[in-house]
Amino acid sequence: MATSTTQHVLSSIKLLPTGCFHPDKRNSCVLSNSVGRRCPSARNLGLVCASNTKSSVIEPVQLPGSPKSGVTPKKSGESTLILIRHGESLWNEKNLFTGCVDVPLTPKGVDEAIEAGKRICNIPVDVIYTSSLIRAQMTAMLAMMQHRRKKVPIIVHNESEQAHKWSQIYSEETKKQSTPVITAWQLNERMYGELQGLNKQETADRFGKEQVHEWRRSYNIPPPNGESLEMCAERAVAYFKDQIMPKLVAGKHVMIAAHGNSLRSIIMHLDKLTSQEVISLELSTGIPMLYIFKEGKFIRRGSPAGPSEAGVYAYTKNLAQYRQKLDGMVQ
């Protein structure tokens, strides 16, 4: 059954137009002062998995204003943040360094994206952010298609005035039944430079396991002509603070479908991890990570194990009420 579902999805899905990666803009991003600065006593981070439903309260963050508009967003009572690493890609399957090469999902990756959507099908989503790479966009679209609210995820095209004009929706009712999907190159995977397209095992045999491990797992050492995790964090965290945080502060419920290193960078910012802690953080493909943002604090709820897990949906009154509303809509 899963195989037939996957084949149907793969045969019917239209690959979305992607944005472009702008490495020349990377230096304009400003690294958050809070990234890696503060950290509680040492924590065992390990693998983020579906059974991890422990809560952790993160220190209050500075509520951002909008320097461009001069407007400070209105503080809301509570909002949710969902983080999803894309499903398995064709180059993941082949054990190749992928980085910013635009590779689609495998059938297994499609199944992982669908399963991720089922896990969050009762959690509100007002806006979706994803990278400019197709594997993250496919994951976002497929996950959102499982949501019980049945809103249609629609890519927002602001890359040019004409693209914006041509993609306008002229029905207010249709807009209400849609969820905007915003693509951003700043959320792209870490650019692996001259390693992109190389087989990981063959690269280790050529350069040595220790050297490849240093390129992959150190915080501030980039591969040849590529990005380090620190460089990836500069652009990803800056974008999160400038574009996504104001949405959360305003009470919007946000989902981010992105990549291992860009999401690790954001989690480093949210959980105040050190550079040593973040390099040991592993994110499983297709497993959602849930945060509650309330009174200036991020409360990490781990990964919902399934759409019926009472511990997640009853955790806040708002989430419980939202699910009751969905139950009423489908009856």
N, C-alpha and C positions, 0 to 999 in steps of 0.2 A: 504493500500500500504506500509506504513512504517513497519507494522507488518510482511508482507511477506518478505520485504527487510531484516529485522532483522533476521528472521528465516533462510533465505538463507545464510546470513553472518555467523551466528552462526554455521550452519551445515557444511560450507565449510572451515572456518578458522582453521588453524592448530596452536595449542598453541605453542608459541615460547619458545625455551629453555632459561631459565633464568640464570643470574649469581648468585652469592651468596653474602649475606650480611656479611661484615667483621667488627663486632664491635670492634675487637682488633686493627683495624687500625685507629679507630676514633681519638685516642689521638695523632696520627701523623699529623693530619690536623691542620693548623694554622688559627685561626680566623682573618679575615680581620680587619686591624686597623680602616677601615672606617665604619665597621658595627655599626650602632647605635650611631656614634659619633656626626655627624652633622645633624641638622634638621632645616628647616625654621620654621616660626611661625606655630602654631598648625593647622593641616589640618583635614577636615572631610573626612576620607577614605571611610567608609561605605562599601557597597557591590559593587564589581567589576561586572558590568553588560554590556549587549550588547549595551546599549544606551550611554555608557560613552565614548565619542570620544574627550574629551578635551585633549589638548596637555599640557605637562609640560616638561620643559627643566631641566635636571638634571646636576649638576655641573660636570666638566670634571673629568674623572677617570684617574688614573695613568696607562699609557700604559705599559702592562707587557712585559718583555722579557722572554726568556725561560732559566731558570737557569740550566737545564740539558744540553741544547745544546749550550748555550752561544750566541744564535742568537736572535736578536730583530726583531719581525715581522714587515714587511713593512706596514706603515700606509696607509689605503685606504680612499676613499672619503666618502663612505656610505655603511652601511650594515643594515640588519633587524634582529630583534630578536623576535621570537614568543614564548610565554609561554602558555601551555595548561595544565590545571588540568585534570586528567583522568576522564572518565565518571563514572557513578554510578556502584559500585561493588556489588556483592551478599551480602557482609556483611554490606555495606552502607544500602542496602534495609532492612536488618534484624536488623539494629540499633546496630551493634556490633562494639567494638573497633577492628580495623583492624591492624594498624601499619605496621609491616614488614611481616605479614602473607600474603602469595601469593595467593590472591583471584581474580578470573576473573570478567569481567563485566557482568552486567545483560543485558537483551534485551534493556532496557531503556538506559543503559550505552553505548551500541553499537550505538544506534540512536544518542546519544549526541556526540560521537566521529565522526560519519559521518557528523553531522551538523557542528561541529567544522571545519572539513575539507572543507566543502563548503564555510565557511566564509573566509578561507585563500587560496582559490584555485587560486587566482591571485597574490599571494605574493611569491617571489622567496624563495626556500629552497634548500640549498646546502648540509647541513648535519643535522642529527637529533640526539639529545641526549635524552636518556630516562633512567629510573631507571632499576634495575634488576628484578622488579616485573611485572607480566604479565598484570595487569590492565593498567599500563602506556604504556607498549609495544603494547597492543591491540589498545589503543587510538592513539598512534603514527602511527601505520600501517593503521588503518581504516581512519584516517584523511588524510594521504598522498595519499591514493587511490582515494581521491576526487579531487586531484590537476589536473589542466588542462594541466600541462606539461607532465603528464602520465609517469613520471619516476618511477621505481620500487624500493620501500624501501627494503634494504637488511641489515640484522643484521651482524655486523662485529664481527667475533669470534677471539679474541686475548687471550682467557683464557689459551691457551697452544700453544706450537709450532705446535703440530699436528693439533689442531683445526684450527689454522691460515692457515696451508698448505692445509688442505682438503677443506677449503672454498674459495680458490682462484678462481678468474674469469680470464679466459685466452683470452677473447675477449675485445679489447680496445673499440669497438663500444658498446658492452653490458655495459661496465663500464660507458660510457658516458650517458647511459640511465638508470642509477641506482643512488639511493641516499643512502649513507651510514648511518646506524643506529647504534650508539654507546651506549652500555648499561653501566651503572655505579652504583654501590651500594651506592655511596656517594649521589646520587639523590633520594634514597629511602625515603619513608615516615618516620616520626619520630617513633622510636621504643617505643611502649607503655608498654613494660615490662609485669608485671603481670596483666595488664588490657586487654591484647590482647585476643579476643574471648569472653569477657564478654559483656553482654547486658548493654547499656549505662544507661537506666532508672533503671534497677535493681541495678547497681553499685551506682547510686546516692541515691537510697533508702537505700542501705547498709551503705555507708560511709558518706552520707550527700551531698546535692547539692553543698554546698560551697567548700567542699574538692575536689569533682570531677571537679568543675569549675576551681579550682586552678591548678589541674593537667593538665587540658586541655588548659587553657587560660593564665596561667602565663608564663613569659619568661624564668625564670631560676629555676623553681621547677619541677623536673621530677616525674612521677608516680613511684611506687615501682619497682626497678630494670629496669627502662626505661630511656628514653632520655627526657630532657627538650627541648624547642624550641631553646634555646641558644646552646645546644649540637648539635642539628640538623643543625643549622646555621654554626657551625664550619666546618663540613665536606662538606656541600653543597656549601658554599661560597668559601671555599678553592679550591674545584674542579672547580667551575665556573671561578675563577681567573686563575688557572693553565692550564686548558684544553680548556675552551670555549672562554674566552676573546681573546686569540691569534688568534682564527678563525675570530672573528668579526673585530679585528684590521687589519687582512689580507684581509678583504673585503668579507668574506664568510657570507652567509645568513643562520642563525641558527634557528632551532626549538627545544624547550625543552618540552617534554611531561613527566610530573612528578606528584607530589602530593601536597596537600594543604600546608603542613608545609615546605617542601623543596623549593617550589616555593615562599612561603611567605618570606623565608630566603633570597632568591636571590633578590626579590623585595625590601626587606629591604636594601640590599646592593646597588642596583641600584638607589633607590629613597632617600637614606640617611635617612631612618626612624629611630626613636628612638625605644627602646624596648617597650615603652608604645603604640606607634602608631601601631607597627606591630601586637600586640596581638588583635587589633580590626579590622585587615584587613581580609576580607572574600573573597574567590575566588570561583566562581560558577564552578560546574563540566562542562567540555566540552565547556567552553567559552574562546576563544583565547584572549591573551593580547599581544598587538603589541608595540614594541619599535623600533625607528630608532636610529642607532648609527652613529654619524657624528662628525668629528673633536674632538674626545675624549669625546663627550657628548652623553648621552642617552636621547632621546626625547620620552616621553610616549604618545602613540596615543590612549590609551584606547582599547576597544574591537570592531573589525569590526562587524557591525550589519548584514552584508550580502555581497555576492560576487559582488554586483553592487553599493556599497556605494562609491560615487564619492569623498567624503570628505577624505576617507582613501587613495585611490589609486592615487588621484591627488595631495596628500600632498607633494610628492617629484617628481622631474622630472624623477628620475630613476624608481620609482614604476610605474609611468604613462607609460613610455616607455616599461617597462617589460610587462605590460598588453596589450599594442598595439602589441607587438611581439607575445603574446599568441593568440590574436585575429587573427593575420595573419596566424598562424600555423593551426588553426582549420577551416579556410575558404576553 
